[in-house]
């Protein structure tokens, strides 16, 4: 496929920030390999967005699925992916004294361990193809404002994002000299299916809307991700924190 700018892998592409990012990149002429566990939704997106989007269904915590994403990029688009948006993850509401430790272990696997695994695989795939300063590659990691500022109502989830932030900064320092750009995007309150998955009550979401609204939507974050990916190879945006205008804390 000759008319695409780049091929980007987007995890968690069937909802929220991931779906908005895939939609934005397709509209901007990128080829996108999107993954998620909702097979039917991926087929629907393929039909709606056309050949610039290719879905790969599966569980991102499985290393075999992560490898399949890179294979699928080359098979479908005829060129390797040179960008990954590490977005798949899940929230978890509750203070430290109240959080379900079993649920916490599950999101550690998803939010942290699978993100680390995908970062490692991305570097292995990207390193041979980088020709800096003519051509770079991108690893964009979705963190959270609560990974920077402790929020008592979601401290356990914030702890997973603290870990992701540390891994992202460590990776940036490790591979920047190779011409691989590593970027952390830290969204504030984004209105999406995230709140349901995190177990937030309707009353809590309404409180956020009243206090901080209008809240961000997925497209707001997707625009920032597109900005990062569209910079020339010698320009690296290492960190973007994006909040609703009225969100003073966290």
Number of C-alpha atoms within 10 A of each C-alpha: 10 8 10 15 13 20 26 28 29 27 28 25 30 25 18 21 29 26 23 20 29 32 20 17 24 21 12 13 14 20 27 29 26 29 27 22 15 17 15 12 16 22 15 13 20 16 12 10 14 11 14 22 27 24 26 22 21 16 19 23 19 13 13 11 16 22 15 13 25 22 14 20 25 14 11 17 22 12 18 19 26 24 25 27 27 23 23 25 23 19 21 24 23 18 15 14 8 10 17 14 11 8 12 18 11 12 20 20 15 20 25 21 16 22 25 19 15 22 21 12 15 23 19 11 17 21 16 9 14 17 14 14 12 10 14 23 28 23 26 25 24 26 29 25 21 24 23 16 13 17 18 14 16 19 21 29 27 24 19 26 25 21 17 23 24 13 16 25 15 12 20 18 11 12 14 14 10 17 21 27 25 27 26 26 24 22 22 22 25 21 18 15 12 18 19 15 13 15 13 17 12 11 9 12 15 12 12 16 16 12 13 18 16 16 20 19 16 18 19 18 26 21 15 16 24 16 11 23 25 13 11 12 19 12 13 18 16 15 18 17 15 19 22 17 12 13 17 10 12 15
